[in-house]
């Protein structure tokens, strides 16, 4: 029996436990704007993304079967003008959360294709900096959707 292997096993398992994986990201309030018309070319996606690991996680891209491309964008206010600019990634520090919202970071699904207009949700895959992908369902909501007054804790 190889005792050196057995003695190094706890260190190997410890190293594995500190590896970041897609399960370390938890999404809440994930939704996309319902398109204004059937001919809309893009919709925005929002969520609260929590990193429950001890290491920073970066979302470096996204994709969806319902869009030609999905980009990470940031809304910036410059001299009274609102501009939307692509950004390369979303960094989420350990044990913190980032909110994708209508006035800051968000995802843009562009070149919509085969959008299930009558469905309740669509799937979007987040691409992580370690090569993993995290698929999550985003609820389709009207642009003027307001969260219900009660919250679940």
N, C-alpha and C positions, 0 to 999 in steps of 0.2 A: 504494500500500500504506500502511496506517495504522501508522506506527511507534510512535505513542503507545500504541496497543493492545498491540503486541508488548512494549513496555517495561514495561507494567503487568501482563502475563500472569504473570510469576513471583510478584508480590505476591498476585495473585488465587489462584494455586495454593497459595501458602503459607497464605493465609487458609482455603482449603478444607481443607487438611491439619490445621488446628487445630480444625475444627468437630467437635463430639462427635456420634457416631452409635451406633446400636445395636451395631455390630460392636466397639465399645470395651468392651462388657461381656462377660465370659466366665463362664459358669456351670459349676460342677463339683458333683458329689454332689447333684444336683437330684432330690428325691423327695417323694412325698406319702404320707401314712399311709393304709393300706388301711382302709376303714370297718369298724367293729366288726360292723355288721349291714347288710343290704341297705336298711334303713330309716333309716340314719344320715343326718342332715341336713347334716353338714359334715365336712371333713377338713382337716388342716394340711399346708402345703407348706414344704419346707426346701431350702436350697442354700448353696453358697459362691459369692458373686458378686464377681468381680474387675474393677476398673476399670483398663484398660491405657492410658488416655488421660492427657493432661496437664491435664485439667479435671475438676472435680467433676461427677458425674452423679447425678441424683436420679430414683428410681423413685417416681412419684406415684400409681400405681394398678396394677391387674392385672385380667385377665379370663380366662375359660375357657368353652368351649362346654359344659362339664359342670357349671357352677354358675350360679345366678342372679346371684350377686355374689362378688367376691373382694376381701377387705380385708387391709390391712397391720395386723398386731397386734404388741403388745409384752407380754411377761409381766413383771409387776412383783410384787415381794414386799413387802408392807406389813404390819408387825406380825404376822408369821407367817401371813398370808393371801396366797394367790396370786391375782392379778387379771390378767385379760386386757383390754387397752385398745387401741382402734383408734388408729393414728397416721397422719398425713397423707402421709408420704413416708419413703423410705430414702435418705439421702445417702451417697454413696460417694466419698471423697476421691480425688484423682489417684493412680494407681499404688498403690492400696490395695485391700483386700477387706473385705467384710462377710459374716458368717456368719448365715444364718437358721437358728435351731435351736429345740429344744423348750423352752428356758429363756430365750428372749429374743425378738428380732424373728422373725416368720414370716408366711406368708400363710395366710389362712383362706378356704377355698372353702365357701360357704354356699348352701343351697338346691340341693343336688345334683340334677342331672337327667341322665338317660341315661348315667350313669357306666358305662364299660365294665369291669365287675368282673373279667372274664376277660382283660383286656388287660395288657400289661407296663408301659405308660406312658400319660400323658395330656399334652396340650399346654396350657401356660399362657402368656398374653401379658403381658409386663411393659410398662407404659406409662411412657415417659420424659418428663422435664420439657420436652424440646424437641419433643414431639408424636409422636416415633417410637414404634414398638412392636417388642418383641423377643419372638418366639415361641420357646419352648424346651420340650423333652420332659422331663417329670418322671416318674421311675420310681415305680410303685406298690409299696410295701413294707409288710409287716406292722408293727404298732406296736412290737413287740419286736425289730425288725431290728437286727442288730449288723453293723457293717462287717467285712469279712474282715480277717484279721490282716495280710495283706500289702498294701503300698501301691505304686501305680505312680507313678514319678517321671519 
